[in-house]
Structure formats: structure tokens, C-alpha cells
């Protein structure tokens, strides 16, 4: 017999949902923890792993439902979030309150609250705020006194005072029972040879730096807040032993910024004899370069064999423009240093900033080639087109160069798509042919570097080997195009673009 929920939480599809890219919906798990602790029944619906999410949602549209929550980032997720909101609006004459949260609604709360698909916006960290909302909705009392929200009242948009950040040491354990954890355990695109890997969450939040393209500074006020090393170790040990993991990922923005704390966590992993591989999403090359060989060997002995670095650009001028606080030489040094220690660096790169020339874009392509030559183990993500995000330091500069941001929530649905038409909206400082080149280079970088890594994440070893074998000549071809900077005219991308639209933007596909 189905146990109906008091609160339904929905995590929309992202548009590129391969098995190794699908992490647990931590944004929802974190706000669900206080609800569960308070005795509420919570249902999490993850569109990325449930191809029939709409049917699942309809089953929980019952009189006991207090509200529904949707967490979303900018871009494709908003499109799928709206699909869920439309379904909710069709129940009980649209009287089920719909609460939106996440990076995009928090960046533009008033604009988001204007949408007919939104009743309340949860601004910033939602653990305490969302519980407060649910308590008021259940009791039927006014939400006027709830801090950290935005909503419509009598035709007016009301933004209440911000809520203080939560104390990371008081974070409740992840309520893993709300999801099917098997859906998120898989081989990883970076942790080769480790078959049971899981994103177990954060041991810290925020970042003290002020990179011009990043929304963290605006949303987290440049405050870095860690759990204690001991609480972090307990979280790691619990997840590894409970789910019999051979590898894990920490999604901290800046795990290694306090090397003393990081060293304690590494020592704890070794002391507990977990014998796992792991990596973290946030490591700055300048911070890494300050670490001693002894500290890095400790990192290696604990099982950290991959570190993700934000290299961003091969041009020092562009690095300065984005206020990254590093130079190209810092990235080159970190790459060589990681190679000597036996750590695999995975670099993120970007292009298309206001005033950036194609000579500077090609410097980024050359940097990727240099890094691979200096350290054959180096890995790369997409060279992504710059995306102007609301409330980020570079957003006003982008507007000065012709950017016209959408005036309503629905306008942001395709904001991060890499197609030339959408790139034109995002990068108006380039002409049509230039935008075509940037869109092509993005796709070539995906096909050359990302797709081969993604294939490592297929659970079925036979399918994994077959796909890698079949794709190898394509990888070689696109790597050649990438190195030679042959991205001006790439007619074969037409079919790939079409397949991406059909397979990832439409239908009920879940790739495992």
C-alpha cells in the first residue's frame, strides 16, 4: 500500500543525464533531512532516474499533500521543472503550493516569483527556510514572518529579510532512505577501476574567492564554512561502509583550501582502513602548488587519485578579466606537480568572455595540448562557452557588451545550451560565424575528451568495452580536429546535434 507524502520534492532533468553524471539529488536530500526529523513524510522524485516521473508524481497528488518543492539550476532544468509545475497546477485547481529553490531562483527570486508556475521562492540555503514554510502551510498561518523567501501577495512581490547561513556542524545526516541509492552508484568517469562510486555530499560550503563567472560568491557571500574534520570523517566512513563503496566524490567547492583540515580527513580515511579511491570537485591550482610533497603523498595514500582544477583559460589577460587570481603558469606547474606525485588532474576550461579574441580562445586549446603533453594522465572537461549568470561579478560587463537577459523565468530554459542560436543570445559580442565556431569547438571538445570518459561509467562491462572500441576512431578524429583547431566548418556535427536534441531533450530516456 502506497504511503502518501506530506511533501513532494522534485529534481528536474538536466538534459545530459548519463549514468556517471547522475549524482544523488543532494539539494533535495539536504532540505528533506529537517522535514524527516520533524516527522513529515517526504517523497523525492528524480526525473533523471525515473523515466515515468509524471506518473509517480500523480500518485502522490493526494489531499495529504502540503506542498511541492522544485530545485533547479539555470538552463535545461528550468524547462523540466516547468513541466512538473504544469502537472501540479492541474491538481486541485492549482491550489497545491509550489516552492522553487536552488541557484537560479535564489539569484533572481523576484523574477522567479512572478511566474505563474511559482508560489514561493526559497532564497539561499533551504534547510531551515523550507521547514519553516512547510510548518506555516500545514498550520494555515501566514508566511509573512518567514525569513529568506519571496512570494506574491495581493499582486505585489514580497522579499523577506535573508536568513543566516546554517551551521555546518549542525547538519543532519543524509536521509538516504528517501532515494534508491543503487541509481547513483556506478563506475566513474575519473575513478578508473573502481566500480562502486557515489557522490556522498559536501564537507564544506562556499568559496572565499570572487571568480567573475561563478554564482557561489553571490549566493554564499564569499564565506567558506567547513564541517569539522571529525564530522567529515564520520560522514565519509558511514557512507563507504553502508553502501560498500570502492570510491566516492566530495562535491565541496573548495575542499583543499584549508590544508590542515584536509590532511586530518586524509589521515582519518587511512586510519579507518577504508581502502577507497576518491576525488573532490574543488581544488585551486595556486593552493595545490603551495602544498608540500609530504602533504600530497598523504592525499595520495588516502585514495585521492583525481583532483579537479579550474584552469579556465590559456590567456593571462582573460584570467585577470574573470578575477580568477591565478596565471597560466600556475596551471602548468600544478599539472607537472600532480604528475610527479601520481595524482590525475582533471581541468575545466572556458571561452567566449566579453572582449575575448579567437587568438585567446586558441591559447586555451594550446594550453590543453600542453597540459596533455606534460602529463599524459591529465583529463579535460568541456571547453564550455561562458554563461553570464545573474548576480555574478561579470554579469554587468556582459550586459554592457550587448547581453539582453530574459525578462521572465521561462526565458532562461535554454541559457546553457551549446547550440549556435542559443550561443548567439548568450554571446552577443560575437558575430554569427564566430558564434558558430564557438558552438563547434564546444561540441568537438565534448566528443574528443568527455564522451570517452563518460563511457567508463556504463555499469555493464561488456557494453562499456564495446562502446569504447566502437567510439575509438571517432575520439581520435575529434582529438585531431581539436589539436589542429579545425572548428570553423564541421558539417558532421549536424547529425550529432539532432541526436542530442531528440535523445536528451525529449522523451523518457535514462542512460545507465
Beta strands, then each sheet from edge to edge (+ up, - down):
strand 1: 7-11
strand 2: 42-46
strand 3: 67-71
strand 4: 97-101
strand 5: 120-122
strand 6: 149-153
strand 7: 156-159
strand 8: 197-201
strand 9: 204-205
strand 10: 225-226
strand 11: 247-250
strand 12: 277-283
strand 13: 304-312
strand 14: 344-351
strand 15: 379-385
sheet 1: 2+ 1+ 3+ 4+ 5+ 6- 7+
sheet 2: 8+ 11+ 12+ 13+ 14+ 15+
sheet 3: 9+ 10-
end
